[in-house]
Amino acid sequence: MNLKSDCLSCLLTQALRVTKNLNLDENISKQMILMASGAIATYDGVTPPVAAADLYPKLSAMIEKEDLYKELKTLSTQEAMKLLPKIEQTVKETDDLLRAAIKAAVAGNVIDFATPNHFDLTEEFEKVFQSTFACDDESIFLEKLKKAKYFMIVGDNVGEHVFDKLLLEQISLIYPTLNLYYAVRGKPIINDVTLLEAGEIGMNEVSSVVDSGVITPGLSYAHASAEFMELYNKMDLIIAKGMGNYECLEGVNDQRIFHLFKVKCDVVADDVNAKLGSLIFMQNREC
């Protein structure tokens, strides 16, 4: 999905948000916004994640801080871990553990520092188990899961990954012979999950954690490592978490992929024909 005019405005807002989150002084903040404005003016014919992969390293270089959201990512994980026992109990008390774990995983997708609209994590969990998917291919996914031998979740944001682990745990209980993989970004970009954050919560206890090699906040094949793509192409079934992965993958014509996310911007809302705030579990389009 290529950049729309709203995406350009969003990228500039993201740059401003970085200055606010890091409490930068006015002079440095102004320089960063001017630099971001110039960079954004050159973006054309690329997806929003590819544009972000160009912008964020430029922001990082200006203040010599590679991981701009390091502290906030730590807080996100802490908040998610506080909620986890209650969510685990809720999942265990449902009639369908796997569907409940899927709902928990999509509720976690509200943790996102790159979108114009923000949602409260606790509030999302209070209502998610009674919510329905606006785009609902869950039954198709569950049928394919029964036959799969290799399954991968392509991760998205830190904090959210806590509930991805819960989903993988439930899948492993139901399908103990299924080979499970969890893909992360190749280096810090916005608040996306990397090997570091996956390791901190023991994601390797329930799956093989793999570095995609991408520097984009979404799985851009052009930026992925050859080793990762070789493994990725062996998968029978894939869940791509979050809007960044959707923006990169919606046009690749691969029906192994199922997108799982909350709609957090108007551009994506228009693209999936759903309202802002909707939950999406959608098989990749056949182009």
Order of alpha helices (4+ residues) and beta strands (2+ residues): alpha-alpha-alpha-alpha-alpha-alpha-beta-alpha-beta-alpha-beta-alpha-beta-alpha-beta-alpha-beta-alpha-beta
